[in-house]
Amino acid sequence: MELSFPLHSRTPLEWGRAVLAEPIPLLIDHAFLEKKAATNAMELLTRWPNDWLDGWVETMTAVARDEANHLAQVVRLLLARGGRMDRYHKNPYAGALRQLVRKGEPTELLDRLLVAALIEVRSCERFAVLAEASSDAELAAFYRALYASEFGHYTVFLKLARAFSRGVDERWEEMLAAEAVILAGQEPGPRIHSGVAR
């Protein structure tokens, strides 16, 4: 099933082949990505808008559960291949996206939801590329399975943003444009959100 991405840039297949050349560091980076996604959903669990939204807590709980399950899957793959998680990890892509978040309510919560949606939709797009580029059947199947789940999370975050705030589409377009610039400035390497080698 081909899903439609609102992203302002596309990841070439060559990126997928390049990062898959180092599967252990890629899996380590991916594990931390899933850990952060689960943590973010748990943090948002009690950050609902002043106007209570039906389904907010249930939705964040479900996302956190999904992401924790993805983390467990990545760790199983990593350990089975002789790798292990590092103690420390930096994600300059996510860090740069977080700089887009405006302080103070309600814009801070809106921007946090939109950043979460950005990370999910870019991850979804990257997993599709990895599934296509991988010659390892196990990894290809794994990334293919994650593809639809991450797309679902992207739509959930965007739907929640639109449920409690007006004018979301304009801000969403601004952030999509910023995301493409941020991604283009990332260094190449075995990371889910790395740059494309020139």
Order of alpha helices (4+ residues) and beta strands (2+ residues): alpha-alpha-alpha-alpha-alpha-alpha-alpha
